[in-house]
Amino acid sequence: MTYVYMLRCADGSLYTGIAHDIGRRMREHFYRKKPAAKYTKSHPPVALEAVWETEDWSGAARLEYRIKRLEKAQKEQLLHCPESVEELFGEKLKGAHYEVRRDLRFADLLEEPEGKGVETDRLQRQLDFIMELDKEKEIVRQTYLADGSRKETDAEHAWHMAIMCCILSEYANEPIDVAKTVMMLLTHDLVEIDAGDTYAYDEAGNATKSERELKAADRIYGLLPTEQAEYMRGLWDEFEAMETPEAKFANALDKVQPVLLNDASGGKSWREHGVHESWILKRNTRTHEGSERLWEIVRDLVTKNMENGNIQSDQDEGGALPSGR
């Protein structure tokens, strides 16, 4: 289970957070441990005002994001009736069910459970995770390098986008936390170590992609110590939900980078797979939400490569598209 919670701080302000192990998270906030949020380190919490429980991190992340966007007065109103979250946010929560927990007391959660001290294997778990990441260098994508000499790997793709984020962040539609977005880009494809790379226009592969990647996320991020696992998995879920400015810009870069490489390589991958204009445009349906300027670049490159024959026109097959494209 995953929890969304609201804390009352000493100055009367409210802090909203998310956690798998809510007891451990309360102790981090209250005792201002290193993993605690920056806000609660300077605004010590004094009470646990509300807790919502849901079945997965993605659903919890959506609720946390919505609550954080409320004004202080709206948050206070929500505390009077915590059960109203589903009615309040409606479709924006995409069907997740949230159970209000009234049995969790702040004082009880601050007690360290018997037999649970500092993780003695913390460093080993971190090293195991780091060595697991080496496998990402072996995952080959369908996009060619700019010179067309070979296809790029997942690790090269992630590195390229991280640099793009640092250089192009000024073109995000909204201000973003660049460091957070870079980490999101560096880690969001780690699931492909287990799930494999699914080509953007592979209908059969995309039908099972979500299930394969969810299982991979549980295993791979779960190799880390608890709070780091929660942070990394949270970034992955945030990227997939595509609701925050950081996730929208990261998704935009993930769609733009292959277009740039395909254009540079003379449309090599597009020509090999017989890619059509509408396939690319459908895949980029939400790119503009992250960056209107980069979306303009995509449209210009698609038009250019339509004209030189690297991308097929839908009229080449009478306008019909393969199912699921």
N, C-alpha and C positions, 0 to 999 in steps of 0.2 A: 504494500500500500504506500501511497505518497500523500503527504500532508501539506496543506496551505494554512498558514497561521498568521494571526495579527497580534503583535506585542504592543503594550502600552509602555512608553518610556517615561523616565523620571520627569521630563519637562512637559508631559502630556501629549507628546506627538505619538503617532502610530507607525509601526514598521510592519511590512508584510513580507513574508518569506516562504520558502518551500524546502521540504526535507523528506527523506525516506525514514531516517531515525530521528524522530522529533525530540526524544529525550536528550540524545547527544547534542542536537542542534541548540536546544534551550541552554544546556550547560556551556556551550561555546559562547553564546550571546551573553549570558549572565556573568560568567567569569572572564569575559573578554579575552578568550583564547585566540591564538593566532588565526584559525580559520573563520572566526566570527566576521560578520559583516562590518564594513567600515563605519556604517551609521551607528550600530549599537555599541561600538567601541567608544564613541563620543557621546552617545545618548543611552545610558544604561537602562535596560528594560526592568520593569517592576511588576508587570502582570501579563498573563497570557489571556487575551480578550476573546479570541475565537479560533477554532480549528475546524477545517474541512478536510475530509478524507476522501480520496478517490483512488481508482485502481492503477493508474499509470502516471508517469512523470509528465507526459505530453499534456494530458488533461489538466493536471495540477499547474503546469506552466502557463496554460491559457488563462486559468482563473487568477493566478498571481498577477499576470500582466494586466488584466482588466481591473483588478482592485487597485493596483498601483496608479492607474490613470484617474481614479476618482479624486475629487477634492476632499479635504479633511472633513467637512460637514457631511458629505455623502458617505464616507467611511463610518462616521459615528452613527448614521442612520442604519447602515448595514449591520452594525453590531447589535442594534435593537432587535433585528430579525435576521440572523445568519442564514436561515433556511431560504431566504428570498434570492440567493445568488443565481439560481437557474432561471428564475422568472426575470430577474434584473438584466442579465446578459443574454438570455435567450439563445438564438442561433449562433452567436459568437463563440459559445462554448462547445458547439458541434456535438451535442448529444451526450457528453460525459455526465455521469451522476456523482453528486457531491453529498456526502453524509456528514452532518454536523456532529462533532464529537464534544459532548458535555462532561465526559468522565475524566478528562485530562486536566490535572491540577499543576500549576506552575511549580509549586514547592516540591511536589512528588517527582516531577521530571528532573529537578536539579540534583537529585540523589544519584550517585554513581552506582550502576547495577553491580551486584557481587560478581567477582571473577572477570570484570572488564576493566582493564587498566590501559596503559599505553600499548599500542600495537607494536609488539616486539619484532614482527616481521615486516614492518613498514618499508624499510629500504629494499628488502628483497622483493616485495610486491611491486615496488616502483621499477626496479631493474627488470623484473619479468615483463612488465608492461612495455618498457622501452625496447627490449629485445624482440617482443612480439611485433612491434611496429616495423621492424626490419623487413617483414614479409610484404609490406606495402610497396616496396621497391620492385617486387616481382609481379605486381598486378598490372597487366598491359591493357591500355585503353584502345579505342578505335581511332582516336585522333592522332594524326601524324605531327611530328615536329615541323617547325616552320620550313625547314629545307626539304621535307618530304623523305628523309633518309630512313626513318623508322617511326614506329608508334611510341607515344609517350607512356610513362608509367603513372600510377596513381600518385606516387611520391613526388614526381616532377610536376604533375598537375597541381597538387596542393601547394608546393613551393611557389609555383608561378602565380597562383591566385593570391597568396599571401603578400607577395611583392606588389601585385596589382592593387591590392587594398591599400597598402601604404602610399602608393603613388597617386591613385585615382580617388581617394576617399572624398576629395573636395566635390566630386560629382554625384555623391549620394543625395537623394532627394531631401533627407533629413540628417541632422548631425548624428554621427555614430561614434561609439567607443571603438577606436581603431584597433587597440590591442585585443579587445574581446572578439572583434570580427576576424582578426588574423588567426586567433586560436580556433575559432569556429571553422575557418577554411582549412586550417592545417589538420584538423581532426575529424571532419565530418565524413570523409571517405574511408576511415579506418575499418568500418563495417565490411568493406569489400574484401578484407583479408579472409573472411569466412564466406561472405555472400557472393564474391566475385563481381567484376564490373559488368553491368547490364547496359548494353548499347542503347542509346536514346530511342532508337526506332525499332527495337526488337520487341514485337508485340507479345510473344510467348514469355520472354524473360521478364517483361514489366508486369505481367499478370501475377507473378509470385515474388516480385522484388521486395515489397513491403514486409511480407512475412519473413523472408530470409534475412533482411537487414535488421529487423527488430530482435531476432534471436542473436544475431551477431553483436548487436549493441549491448545486450545483456551480458554476454560472455566477455567481450574485449574490454569494455570500460570497467567491468566488474573485477578485472585483475588488479586494479588500483586500490589503495586504502580508501576507506569509506567516503570521506569528504571529497577527495579528488575524483573518485568514481562518480559521485553525484554531480560534481561540477562539469566534468567532461560529458557525461550522459545528458545533462541538462542542456549543454550547448548543442548537442546533436538533435535533441527534441525541439529546441528552439529553432534551429535551422529548418527542420522538417515542417514545423507549424507555420513558419514564414509570416509572423505577425509583428515582430519588432523591427525597428529600422535597421538593426545590425543583420538580422536574418534576411530581410528583403534585399539588402545590398550584397550580402554574401551569395544569395541565390542568383542575383543579377550577374555577378562575376563568374559564377559557375556556368552560366549560359553563354556569356560573352566570350570567354577564353577559347572555347572550341571554334567559335566562328572566326576569331582572329587567326587561329592556326590553320584552319581550313582555307581561308582566303590566302594566307601566305604560302601554303603548299600547293597552290593552284587547284584547290578544291579536290584534292586527292581522295580523301575519305568520302566526301559527298558523291563523287563520281563512282567509286567502287560499290557504294550501297544504293546508287540510283535515287538519291534523296530529292524530294520535291520541295518546292517553295513553301507550301502550306504546312508541311511537317515541321519545318524550322520555325515558322511563324507561330504554330500552335505550341511548340515547346517553349517559345519565348513570350507566351501570352502575358505573363506577370513580370517580365523583366523591367518594364517601365516603372513598376512600383518601387524598385530599388534605385533606379537612375534613369531619368528621362533622357539624359544626354547620351548615355551608353546605349540605350535603346535606339536612338537615332543612328548611331554607328552601325548597329546590327542591321537595321533596315537598309541603310546605304550599301552595306557589303552584300546583303542578299540580292538586292537589285543588280549590283555589279556582276555577281556570279551567275545570275539568271541570264544576263545579257551575253556573257561569254560561254555559256553552256555548261558550267560546272554544276549548276542546280537545275533540275528538271521543272518544267512548267506542268501544272496540273492538267492542262489541256493535252499533254502528251499521252494521257491515258483517258481522254474524254472527261476529265475532271474528277474521275473516281479515285478515291484514296483507299489504301489497304485498311481493313478493319482495325480500330484501336489506335490509329496514328494521331 
